[in-house]
Structures are given as structure tokens and as C-alpha cells.
Amino acid sequence: QASVDVSTLTTANKIRDEKILGPDVLDAEQYPTIDFASRALREAPGGSGFYELDGDLTLHGITQPVTLALTPHGVITDSWEKTRLGLSATTEIQRSDFDVLKFGYVALAAGGFMVPDALRVTLEIEATRELQAVPRTGSRSAVTDTQQHQR
């Protein structure tokens, strides 16, 4: 499960940010978070080391199913003995599915729309897992004790 504080979203343009966070688009005051709850993880077709994560995205008070395409960037153990995973997640959503089509869906003379209905969403994620401490017994290490109990 993941939650994003809508007020932290930025486009690097203060005027545009105010519009996007305001009542005409995301309405951050009424809907302060964007939430994702996963349901299933599977390897992407072709077994290429990529994965797909199915889940439910709640945006603007409306929940819709989405599939995130996951690209792993590696796993490390940091200096605090925490396991860290870096990955990118992408999907495409339709603004109309979440009732945020009010702003910017204006036809342009040259064709297309100022802000199209379809939006590509990209997340850069760093996930951290802390290992639970295993009590030590006698002079043996916790890892040795755990391994012996699993045999």
C-alpha cells in the first residue's frame, strides 16, 4: 500500500501547481491523498526481469483498477543493515475515470487537446525493508539459531 500527499505534487510552475491542486483539478483540500493498494504481483510476459503490479488507485475520491509496469533498478544493503530496492513504476490513466477532466480538456486548432484525457504516470520508488531482530541464544549467532530451527 502507498499513499501520496497531494500537496507535495509539483510541476515546477507555481501558477500551474495552484490550478492543479485547486478545486478544478485534484482538489487537494477535499482529497488530500492519492492511494494505491496492490492486489497481485507477476512477472511481465517474456520473463525479462520486469514485473507488473495490479492494484486499485484512488484519486479524487474515485477508485479504479490499474496495472503498474515495474522496472527494478537493483537491491542494496545500506550501512544501517536495511535492504533497499530501487524501481520505477509506470502506468497510463484516463483523467475522466477519476472525474478530473474539468480543467484543460480544450480542443486546440491544430488538433489534440491542451491537456489530454490520457496521462502517463511515472513513479520513482525506493522501498526499504528492516530485518526483524532475532534473539540470540547462548554463544551462537541469531542467524545460526534461525537456520537450525528451519532444518
Disulfide bonds with the S-S distance in Angstrom:
none
